[in-house]
Amino acid sequence: MAYLTADQIKDNIVIPSLRKVADFSGDPSAFNFQSFQPFHKKVFLSALKTYLNEHPYITDDPGQANSWFYDVVLNDNSLGNWNTVQDCINWLADNHGASPTPTRRKVHL
């Protein structure tokens, strides 16, 4: 299985998800989530899940590329486990996986 690197997660998953909440300039790695209201949290977590699910699966097997996708379990309390954006990136890098079942693509928060 081809896992995404922390840099791939940062650039392709986390930063676009943050931009769903607000405009950010520079490197947001040290940014914390203290100013996020419940609505911002929902939007951010939903975007993380969506961008991760939509990221093309990296594989040398062309048959797997279109039938597998990345996924991670997130819930309303996930942000409470991360002090900074870098914590979020690291956690996603350590905890994401891939699945051949496309029905799991639905976002449940």
N, C-alpha and C positions, 0 to 999 in steps of 0.2 A: 504494500500500500504506500502511496506517495503522500506524505504529510506536507503541509505548508510550513514554511519557515516563519520565524517571528517577523522578519522583514516583509515577507509576502502578506502576512496577516495585517501588519501595521498599514502598509500601503494600499492594499486592496479591500480590506474588510473594516478595520477600525477607523481610519481617517475618513473614508466616505460615510461611515455611520455617524461620526461626530458632526459632519457637515449637514446631516439631516436635522440636527438639533440647532446648530448655530454656525457662524463663520469662524474659522480658526486660521490663524496664520502661524507660520513657523512650525517647529516640532512640538506636538502636544504631549509628548511622553510623560512629562512631569505634571501635567494638568490633573487636577483631582475632580471628583464628581460632587463636591459639596453644594454647588449652586444648582444642581439638577433638581428640578421639581418632579413629582410623580409622572407628569405627562412627558417630560424630557427623558426620563428613565425608560418609559415604555417605548418611545420612539427609537431611542438608541439601541435598546436590546432587540427590538423587532428588526431594525436595520442590520445589526450584527448577524442575526440569524439568516436574514434574507440574502445579504451579500455573501455569507459563507456558503449557503446552499447553492447560490447561483455561480460561484466561482468554478471555472472549468476544472474538472478532475485531471490531475497531472499523471499521465501513465504512458508507457511505451506500447500498450496494447490498445489498438484502435477500437476494438470491440467493447472495451471497458470504459473508454473515455466518455461515451454518451449515456451509459447506463449506471454510472456511479456518481455520487456527489458527496461533498463535505457536509458534516453536520456536527452540532454540539448541543448539549442540554443546557438551556438557559431558563431562568425563572425570574420572578419579580425581585428576588433577594440577591441575585447574582452581583449587582453593583456593590452591595454591602461587603463583598469579599475582596474588592479591589480598592486600594487607596489612591492609585494613580492610573492613568491610561497605560503606562508601561506594565503595571500589574495585570491589567485586562489583556494586553497583548501576550504576555507570558503565559497567562492562564489558558487563553485560547490555543496557543501553540502547544501547550502540554495536554490539552483535553479534547481537541477536535479529533474527529475520526471520519471515516467514509462508509457509505452504505450503498448497496446495489438496489435498494428499494425506493423508487421514486415517490411512493405515497407518503414518505416521511418528510417531504419538502414543506409541508404546511407549518406555519409559524404558530406556536401555541405559547402564549404568555399570560 
